[in-house]
């Protein structure tokens, strides 16, 4: 993975997180509204910064999709908290890729974004993982779904066909394969927000 493709994946992840936090904010209880708003603002700022990084690396930043399918239904505040933690886990994964692929300031900024995502995930979930952003090493310790899993929180697969998958990691989904951790679907591919 090149630094540019990792930065493009991080940008796609930030677009999806901004959308996801809109859903979180609509469903979250009053005492956590400010936390959701702060995270929303932080992801908007990171999205804008990642667009600049993509341009600096010779790419053309892609705009956000109109909507994103969520990994599971979000009918209430408890589901909104789970969604916020899931968003942060997925972002930690794409930023871990950028840390590996980037250098200099790109790597330093990606490491800071990874750390921020990990801290927010712990705040939402109430527990951390041993290696944030490295799902394959976090197994068994309040870990996000492993690569290849798109669970709906109840162990069920919530995705659909590979043609509708949104993959912020930059890799192409192949027919018959499961997308990895950190992937979102475009509209119509997953659960409804309500």
C-alpha positions as CSV (number, residue, x, y, z in Angstrom):
1,X,0.0,0.0,0.0
2,X,1.4,3.4,-0.9
3,X,1.1,6.5,1.3
4,X,-1.3,8.0,-1.2
5,X,-3.7,5.0,-1.3
6,X,-3.6,4.8,2.5
7,X,-4.3,8.6,2.7
8,X,-7.2,8.1,0.3
9,X,-8.5,5.3,2.5
10,X,-8.3,7.5,5.6
11,X,-10.2,10.2,3.8
12,X,-12.9,7.8,2.8
13,X,-13.0,6.6,6.4
14,X,-13.4,10.2,7.7
15,X,-16.2,10.8,5.2
16,X,-18.0,7.8,6.6
17,X,-17.3,8.8,10.2
18,X,-18.8,12.2,9.7
19,X,-21.9,10.6,8.3
20,X,-22.0,8.0,11.2
21,X,-21.6,10.7,13.9
22,X,-24.6,12.4,12.4
23,X,-26.6,9.3,13.2
24,X,-25.0,8.9,16.6
25,X,-25.9,12.5,17.5
26,X,-29.5,12.0,16.5
27,X,-29.9,8.9,18.7
28,X,-27.6,9.6,21.7
29,X,-28.8,10.5,25.1
30,X,-28.5,14.1,26.3
31,X,-25.6,13.5,28.7
32,X,-23.4,12.2,25.8
33,X,-24.5,14.7,23.2
34,X,-21.4,16.9,23.8
35,X,-19.1,14.0,23.4
36,X,-20.7,13.1,20.1
37,X,-20.5,16.7,18.9
38,X,-16.9,17.0,19.8
39,X,-16.1,13.7,17.9
40,X,-18.1,14.9,14.9
41,X,-16.2,18.2,14.8
42,X,-12.8,16.3,15.2
43,X,-13.7,14.1,12.3
44,X,-14.7,17.0,10.1
45,X,-11.3,18.6,10.8
46,X,-9.5,15.3,10.1
47,X,-11.5,14.8,6.9
48,X,-10.4,18.3,5.7
49,X,-6.7,17.6,6.7
50,X,-6.8,14.2,4.9
51,X,-8.1,15.9,1.7
52,X,-5.0,18.2,1.9
53,X,-2.7,15.2,2.4
54,X,-4.2,13.4,-0.6
55,X,-3.6,16.5,-2.7
56,X,-0.1,16.9,-1.4
57,X,0.6,13.3,-2.3
58,X,-0.5,13.9,-5.9
59,X,-4.1,12.6,-5.6
60,X,-7.5,14.1,-6.2
61,X,-9.6,13.9,-3.0
62,X,-13.0,12.2,-3.6
63,X,-16.1,13.8,-2.1
64,X,-18.2,12.0,0.4
65,X,-21.0,9.7,-0.7
66,X,-24.5,11.0,-0.1
67,X,-25.1,8.4,2.6
68,X,-23.5,5.3,4.0
69,X,-25.1,2.0,5.1
70,X,-24.4,1.4,8.8
71,X,-23.0,-1.9,10.1
72,X,-26.1,-2.5,12.2
73,X,-29.5,-0.8,13.0
74,X,-29.2,2.2,15.3
75,X,-32.7,2.5,16.9
76,X,-31.7,3.9,20.3
77,X,-28.9,5.5,22.4
78,X,-27.3,2.2,23.3
79,X,-26.9,1.3,19.6
80,X,-25.6,4.8,18.9
81,X,-22.8,4.3,21.5
82,X,-21.9,0.9,19.9
83,X,-21.8,2.7,16.5
84,X,-19.5,5.4,17.8
85,X,-17.1,2.8,19.1
86,X,-17.3,0.9,15.8
87,X,-16.6,4.0,13.8
88,X,-13.5,4.7,15.9
89,X,-12.3,1.1,15.7
90,X,-12.6,1.2,11.9
91,X,-10.8,4.5,11.7
92,X,-8.0,3.2,13.9
93,X,-7.5,0.5,11.3
94,X,-7.2,2.8,8.3
95,X,-4.8,5.1,10.2
96,X,-2.7,2.2,11.2
97,X,-2.3,1.5,7.5
98,X,-1.3,5.1,6.9
99,X,1.3,4.9,9.8
100,X,2.8,1.9,8.0
101,X,2.8,3.5,4.5
102,X,3.6,7.1,5.3
103,X,6.7,8.9,6.5
104,X,7.6,12.2,8.1
105,X,4.7,14.4,8.9
106,X,2.2,12.1,7.2
107,X,3.2,9.3,9.6
108,X,3.2,11.5,12.6
109,X,-0.3,12.9,11.8
110,X,-1.6,9.4,11.2
111,X,-0.2,8.2,14.5
112,X,-1.9,11.1,16.3
113,X,-5.2,10.3,14.5
114,X,-4.8,6.6,15.4
115,X,-4.3,7.5,19.0
116,X,-7.3,9.9,19.0
117,X,-9.5,7.2,17.5
118,X,-8.4,4.6,20.1
119,X,-9.0,7.0,23.0
120,X,-12.5,7.9,21.6
121,X,-13.3,4.2,21.2
122,X,-12.4,3.5,24.8
123,X,-14.5,6.3,26.0
124,X,-17.5,5.0,24.0
125,X,-17.0,1.4,24.8
126,X,-15.6,1.6,28.3
127,X,-12.8,-0.8,27.4
128,X,-9.8,-0.8,25.2
129,X,-8.0,-3.2,22.9
130,X,-4.3,-4.2,23.2
131,X,-3.4,-3.0,19.7
132,X,-5.8,-0.3,18.4
133,X,-6.0,-0.4,14.6
134,X,-4.6,-3.9,14.4
135,X,-7.7,-6.1,14.6
136,X,-5.7,-9.3,14.0
137,X,-3.8,-8.7,17.2
138,X,-6.7,-7.4,19.3
139,X,-8.6,-10.7,19.2
140,X,-10.3,-11.7,22.5
141,X,-9.9,-8.3,24.4
142,X,-13.1,-6.3,23.7
143,X,-11.9,-6.3,20.1
144,X,-13.7,-5.0,17.0
145,X,-14.8,-7.6,14.6
146,X,-11.9,-9.4,13.0
147,X,-10.9,-8.9,9.4
148,X,-13.5,-10.5,7.2
149,X,-16.3,-10.0,9.7
150,X,-19.1,-7.5,9.3
151,X,-21.1,-8.5,12.3
152,X,-24.3,-6.6,13.3
153,X,-23.4,-6.8,17.0
154,X,-25.3,-10.1,17.3
155,X,-22.9,-12.2,15.3
156,X,-24.8,-11.9,12.1
157,X,-23.3,-10.8,8.8
158,X,-24.9,-7.4,7.9
159,X,-23.2,-6.8,4.5
160,X,-24.3,-7.6,1.0
161,X,-22.6,-8.3,-2.3
162,X,-19.1,-7.1,-3.2
163,X,-20.4,-4.7,-5.8
164,X,-21.9,-2.4,-3.1
165,X,-19.0,-2.5,-0.7
166,X,-17.3,0.7,0.4
167,X,-13.7,-0.1,1.3
168,X,-11.7,2.7,3.0
169,X,-8.6,0.5,3.0
170,X,-8.2,1.1,-0.7
171,X,-8.3,-2.6,-1.6
172,X,-10.7,-3.9,-4.1
173,X,-13.3,-6.4,-3.0
174,X,-13.4,-9.5,-5.1
175,X,-16.6,-11.5,-5.7
176,X,-17.0,-14.1,-3.0
177,X,-14.7,-12.5,-0.5
178,X,-15.5,-10.7,2.7
179,X,-14.4,-7.1,3.1
180,X,-11.9,-6.5,5.9
181,X,-12.3,-4.5,9.1
182,X,-12.7,-0.8,8.6
183,X,-15.0,-1.1,5.7
184,X,-18.3,0.7,5.2
185,X,-21.0,0.1,2.6
186,X,-22.6,2.5,0.3
187,X,-26.4,3.0,0.7
188,X,-28.6,0.0,0.4
189,X,-25.9,-2.5,1.4
190,X,-26.5,-2.7,5.1
191,X,-28.9,-2.0,7.9
192,X,-31.1,1.0,8.1
193,X,-30.3,3.6,10.7
194,X,-33.7,3.3,12.4
